[in-house]
Each structure stands twice: as structure tokens, then as C-alpha cells.
Amino acid sequence: MSSRSKPASLPGLFAALADPTRLRLLNLMAGREVCVCYFVQVLRQSQPKISRHLAYLRNAGIVAARREGKWMHYSIRPPADPAAAAVLAAVLAAFQNDKRMQADRAKLARACRAPQTLLMPESASARRGSTLP
């Protein structure tokens, strides 16, 4: 599934960059494609909240999405507008010197190396372990 959004404009780009969570998401996507499950794990925020921010970035025209099975994968899509592309590149470069952004990237690197364990709601795991008469 690819992103069908309007091309990035400077006002739209600045609005998209005006939120700390969206900046952290862009930082994690810098130079790579990331599954939404990793965003949830690294940022420790709910999947619906992460998805809302990713939708905002897609609508701003700076993030593309593709589906693989039940998971969505996101990556940065550089704007066609040279001014917007320069602003986005400068923001991404600034993340290299930010301690919080560096910590997020380190968490992502650890999460990508670790085997994935999907959390089951307690009620589902209780039913799974029970035996039916």
C-alpha cells in the first residue's frame, strides 16, 4: 500500500514538524523503513496514537506507507519541492546531535535485533491456557 497524499508544501511541512512525537517518528525512519510495531515499542505510546501521527505525516506528503501482512511499514518520502526537501533534510540532520533522538535510535536498533514477542491481552492468554469440558 503506498501513500496517496498531496505533495509537501512548506506550511504543511512546518505543521507536521510542530509535534514532538512526529519528530521522533521521523528520526526513527531516517534512512530506513520501520514497522509500526517498532514505533509502539520504542516510543512507548499506544498504536492508535502512533497511527494518528503517521497519518498526519502521510497527509503532509513526507511519509509513505506499505502493508506487509497485518503490519504497516513506514518510510520518509522526500518532498518534490526543493525548499521543503531542504527543510526536512536540515531537520533530519539536526537529530544526529540530539540526545533524545540518539536514545530512540539506540532503542530501535536493540528492538530490531531482539526476537519479537507480541503481547497478548491477559484475558486472551487465560482463555488459551484453559481447557474446555
GUNU-750724 format. One line per field, with one value per residue: z, x, y of N, C-alpha, C in turn; residue number from 1; residue in one letter. Coordinates in nm, 2 decimals, padded with zeros to 4 digits. Layout:
n.up: (Z/...)
n.east: (X/...)
n.north: (Y/...)
ca.up: (Z/...)
ca.east: (X/...)
ca.north: (Y/...)
c.up: (Z/...)
c.east: (X/...)
c.north: (Y/...)
nr: (NUM/...)
rest: (A/...)
END
This chain:
n.up: (00.00/-00.09/-00.01/-00.07/-00.09/-00.08/-00.24/-00.05/00.11/00.22/00.44/00.52/00.58/00.79/00.98/01.02/01.14/01.38/01.61/01.89/01.90/01.63/01.53/01.66/01.54/01.27/01.30/01.37/01.13/00.96/00.69/00.67/00.66/00.87/01.08/01.22/01.46/01.59/01.64/01.83/02.04/02.08/02.13/02.33/02.33/02.25/02.00/01.84/01.88/01.77/01.51/01.43/01.43/01.23/01.01/00.99/00.91/00.66/00.53/00.51/00.32/00.35/00.43/00.34/00.31/00.34/00.32/00.48/00.52/00.82/00.92/00.90/00.73/00.74/00.58/00.51/00.27/00.06/00.00/-00.32/-00.37/-00.37/-00.16/00.06/00.08/00.15/00.40/00.54/00.52/00.67/00.93/00.98/00.98/01.21/01.41/01.46/01.65/01.88/02.20/02.30/02.06/01.97/02.17/02.11/01.86/01.93/02.09/01.90/01.74/01.92/01.95/01.70/01.67/01.86/01.93/01.83/02.05/02.08/02.26/02.44/02.53/02.88/02.92/02.69/02.70/02.93/02.85/02.65/02.79/02.93/02.96/02.78/02.87)
n.east: (00.09/00.07/00.14/-00.11/-00.10/-00.11/00.14/00.42/00.40/00.55/00.41/00.25/00.45/00.59/00.38/00.35/00.59/00.57/00.52/00.64/00.62/00.58/00.82/01.00/00.92/00.99/01.27/01.32/01.26/01.45/01.65/01.56/01.31/01.03/00.85/00.53/00.49/00.74/00.76/00.57/00.68/00.94/00.87/00.69/00.41/00.06/-00.07/-00.29/-00.24/00.02/-00.04/-00.22/-00.04/00.13/-00.04/-00.09/00.16/00.18/-00.03/00.07/00.26/00.51/00.58/00.56/00.37/00.35/00.18/00.24/00.14/-00.03/00.09/00.19/00.43/00.65/00.81/01.03/00.94/01.10/01.02/00.90/00.92/01.19/01.25/01.10/01.21/01.48/01.44/01.33/01.55/01.74/01.63/01.63/01.91/01.97/01.88/02.09/02.25/02.11/02.03/01.80/01.69/01.90/01.90/01.65/01.70/01.89/01.73/01.56/01.74/01.82/01.57/01.51/01.71/01.63/01.44/01.10/00.83/00.50/00.26/-00.01/-00.34/-00.44/-00.68/-00.70/-00.48/-00.54/-00.77/-00.66/-00.49/-00.67/-00.88/-01.14/-01.46)
n.north: (-00.12/00.21/00.55/00.79/01.09/01.45/01.66/01.77/02.08/02.39/02.52/02.30/02.12/02.24/02.24/01.97/01.91/02.03/01.88/01.69/01.41/01.34/01.43/01.25/01.01/01.06/01.08/00.81/00.69/00.78/00.72/00.45/00.19/00.14/-00.07/-00.03/-00.16/-00.14/00.13/00.16/00.01/00.14/00.41/00.39/00.44/00.43/00.22/00.33/00.61/00.64/00.57/00.77/01.00/00.91/00.91/01.18/01.27/01.13/01.26/01.51/01.46/01.36/01.11/00.77/00.47/00.11/-00.20/-00.51/-00.81/-00.82/-00.59/-00.25/-00.06/00.21/00.49/00.76/01.00/01.20/01.54/01.68/01.95/02.17/02.35/02.26/02.00/02.07/02.18/01.96/01.79/01.93/01.92/01.64/01.61/01.76/01.59/01.42/01.52/01.53/01.43/01.28/01.19/01.03/00.83/00.72/00.61/00.42/00.25/00.15/00.01/-00.19/-00.32/-00.41/-00.61/-00.79/-01.08/-01.08/-01.04/-01.07/-00.90/-01.04/-00.98/-01.01/-01.15/-01.31/-01.47/-01.62/-01.76/-01.91/-02.09/-02.23/-02.52/-02.67/-02.82)
ca.up: (00.00/-00.09/00.04/-00.17/-00.03/-00.16/-00.23/00.07/00.10/00.33/00.56/00.57/00.64/00.92/01.07/01.05/01.22/01.50/01.72/01.93/01.86/01.49/01.51/01.70/01.43/01.15/01.34/01.36/00.99/00.88/00.62/00.68/00.67/01.01/01.11/01.33/01.59/01.65/01.69/01.96/02.14/02.11/02.19/02.45/02.31/02.20/01.85/01.77/01.88/01.67/01.37/01.40/01.39/01.10/00.91/00.97/00.83/00.53/00.47/00.48/00.20/00.37/00.47/00.26/00.39/00.27/00.41/00.47/00.60/00.90/00.96/00.82/00.73/00.70/00.54/00.47/00.12/00.04/-00.08/-00.45/-00.36/-00.32/-00.03/00.16/00.09/00.23/00.55/00.60/00.54/00.79/01.05/01.00/01.02/01.34/01.50/01.48/01.77/01.99/02.29/02.30/01.93/01.97/02.25/02.04/01.76/02.00/02.13/01.78/01.70/02.01/01.92/01.57/01.69/01.96/01.88/01.86/02.13/02.08/02.39/02.43/02.65/02.98/02.90/02.58/02.75/03.02/02.77/02.58/02.88/03.00/02.89/02.77/02.91)
ca.east: (00.00/00.15/00.07/-00.17/-00.12/-00.07/00.28/00.45/00.42/00.62/00.32/00.21/00.57/00.61/00.27/00.38/00.71/00.54/00.48/00.75/00.60/00.61/00.97/01.06/00.89/01.08/01.40/01.33/01.25/01.56/01.73/01.51/01.16/01.01/00.72/00.45/00.51/00.86/00.73/00.50/00.78/01.04/00.82/00.60/00.29/-00.03/-00.07/-00.37/-00.18/00.12/-00.10/-00.27/00.07/00.18/-00.14/-00.06/00.29/00.14/-00.12/00.16/00.33/00.65/00.59/00.49/00.33/00.32/00.13/00.30/00.05/-00.11/00.17/00.22/00.57/00.66/00.94/01.03/00.94/01.14/00.93/00.95/00.95/01.32/01.26/01.05/01.31/01.59/01.39/01.33/01.69/01.81/01.57/01.68/02.05/01.98/01.86/02.22/02.32/02.01/02.05/01.68/01.68/02.00/01.85/01.54/01.76/01.95/01.63/01.52/01.85/01.80/01.44/01.52/01.79/01.57/01.32/00.98/00.73/00.38/00.19/-00.15/-00.42/-00.45/-00.80/-00.68/-00.39/-00.61/-00.86/-00.57/-00.44/-00.78/-00.93/-01.29/-01.51)
ca.north: (00.00/00.33/00.67/00.88/01.22/01.57/01.69/01.85/02.23/02.45/02.53/02.17/02.05/02.30/02.19/01.83/01.91/02.10/01.79/01.61/01.27/01.33/01.44/01.13/00.92/01.09/01.04/00.66/00.65/00.84/00.62/00.32/00.17/00.09/-00.13/00.04/-00.23/-00.09/00.27/00.15/-00.04/00.24/00.54/00.35/00.51/00.34/00.21/00.43/00.74/00.64/00.57/00.91/01.08/00.87/00.95/01.32/01.28/01.09/01.36/01.62/01.43/01.33/00.97/00.67/00.35/-00.01/-00.31/-00.64/-00.89/-00.73/-00.48/-00.14/-00.02/00.35/00.54/00.90/01.03/01.34/01.63/01.72/02.09/02.18/02.42/02.16/01.90/02.12/02.19/01.82/01.74/02.00/01.87/01.51/01.62/01.81/01.48/01.35/01.58/01.54/01.31/01.20/01.12/00.92/00.73/00.65/00.52/00.30/00.16/00.09/-00.09/-00.31/-00.38/-00.48/-00.73/-00.88/-01.16/-01.01/-01.11/-01.00/-00.91/-01.08/-00.93/-01.11/-01.24/-01.40/-01.57/-01.70/-01.85/-02.00/-02.19/-02.31/-02.64/-02.67/-02.95)
c.up: (00.00/-00.05/-00.08/-00.10/-00.12/-00.15/-00.11/00.03/00.22/00.45/00.61/00.63/00.78/01.03/01.11/01.15/01.36/01.62/01.76/01.89/01.71/01.46/01.55/01.59/01.31/01.18/01.33/01.22/00.91/00.82/00.63/00.68/00.80/01.02/01.23/01.46/01.66/01.70/01.82/02.07/02.18/02.18/02.31/02.44/02.24/02.05/01.78/01.77/01.78/01.53/01.34/01.36/01.26/00.99/00.89/00.88/00.68/00.46/00.43/00.36/00.22/00.42/00.38/00.34/00.29/00.36/00.37/00.57/00.69/00.95/00.86/00.84/00.67/00.67/00.50/00.32/00.11/-00.05/-00.22/-00.45/-00.30/-00.18/00.08/00.19/00.17/00.37/00.61/00.62/00.65/00.92/01.08/01.04/01.16/01.45/01.54/01.61/01.89/02.07/02.29/02.17/01.92/02.05/02.18/01.93/01.82/02.04/02.01/01.73/01.79/01.98/01.80/01.58/01.77/01.89/01.92/01.95/02.13/02.21/02.36/02.55/02.75/02.96/02.80/02.62/02.85/02.95/02.70/02.67/02.95/02.90/02.89/02.81/02.79)
c.east: (00.09/00.07/00.02/-00.20/-00.07/00.08/00.31/00.47/00.49/00.53/00.28/00.33/00.59/00.50/00.30/00.50/00.69/00.50/00.60/00.74/00.63/00.76/01.04/01.04/00.98/01.22/01.42/01.33/01.37/01.65/01.68/01.36/01.14/00.87/00.66/00.47/00.64/00.84/00.67/00.60/00.88/00.98/00.73/00.47/00.19/-00.03/-00.17/-00.31/-00.07/00.06/-00.16/-00.16/00.13/00.09/-00.12/00.06/00.26/00.06/-00.03/00.25/00.48/00.68/00.51/00.47/00.31/00.28/00.21/00.23/-00.03/-00.04/00.19/00.37/00.58/00.80/00.92/01.03/00.98/01.05/00.99/00.99/01.09/01.33/01.21/01.15/01.43/01.56/01.39/01.47/01.76/01.75/01.62/01.83/02.06/01.96/01.99/02.28/02.22/02.01/01.92/01.66/01.78/01.96/01.74/01.60/01.83/01.85/01.57/01.62/01.84/01.68/01.45/01.61/01.73/01.46/01.20/00.88/00.61/00.30/00.04/-00.22/-00.44/-00.57/-00.78/-00.58/-00.45/-00.70/-00.77/-00.52/-00.55/-00.82/-01.08/-01.34/-01.54)
c.north: (00.12/00.45/00.75/01.01/01.33/01.59/01.78/02.00/02.28/02.46/02.39/02.10/02.11/02.26/02.05/01.82/01.98/02.01/01.71/01.46/01.25/01.34/01.31/01.02/00.94/01.05/00.89/00.61/00.70/00.73/00.48/00.31/00.10/00.04/-00.05/-00.03/-00.18/00.05/00.25/00.10/00.07/00.36/00.51/00.43/00.41/00.33/00.30/00.57/00.75/00.65/00.70/01.00/01.04/00.91/01.10/01.34/01.23/01.20/01.48/01.59/01.39/01.19/00.88/00.55/00.23/-00.12/-00.44/-00.73/-00.80/-00.61/-00.37/-00.09/00.12/00.39/00.69/00.91/01.17/01.42/01.66/01.87/02.11/02.25/02.33/02.05/01.94/02.14/02.06/01.77/01.80/01.95/01.73/01.52/01.67/01.70/01.41/01.40/01.59/01.41/01.22/01.12/01.01/00.81/00.65/00.56/00.40/00.20/00.08/-00.02/-00.21/-00.39/-00.46/-00.61/-00.83/-00.96/-01.09/-01.10/-01.02/-01.01/-00.95/-01.02/-01.04/-01.20/-01.34/-01.51/-01.67/-01.80/-01.95/-02.12/-02.27/-02.43/-02.63/-02.81/-03.04)
nr: (1/2/3/4/5/6/7/8/9/10/11/12/13/14/15/16/17/18/19/20/21/22/23/24/25/26/27/28/29/30/31/32/33/34/35/36/37/38/39/40/41/42/43/44/45/46/47/48/49/50/51/52/53/54/55/56/57/58/59/60/61/62/63/64/65/66/67/68/69/70/71/72/73/74/75/76/77/78/79/80/81/82/83/84/85/86/87/88/89/90/91/92/93/94/95/96/97/98/99/100/101/102/103/104/105/106/107/108/109/110/111/112/113/114/115/116/117/118/119/120/121/122/123/124/125/126/127/128/129/130/131/132/133)
rest: (M/S/S/R/S/K/P/A/S/L/P/G/L/F/A/A/L/A/D/P/T/R/L/R/L/L/N/L/M/A/G/R/E/V/C/V/C/Y/F/V/Q/V/L/R/Q/S/Q/P/K/I/S/R/H/L/A/Y/L/R/N/A/G/I/V/A/A/R/R/E/G/K/W/M/H/Y/S/I/R/P/P/A/D/P/A/A/A/A/V/L/A/A/V/L/A/A/F/Q/N/D/K/R/M/Q/A/D/R/A/K/L/A/R/A/C/R/A/P/Q/T/L/L/M/P/E/S/A/S/A/R/R/G/S/T/L/P)
END
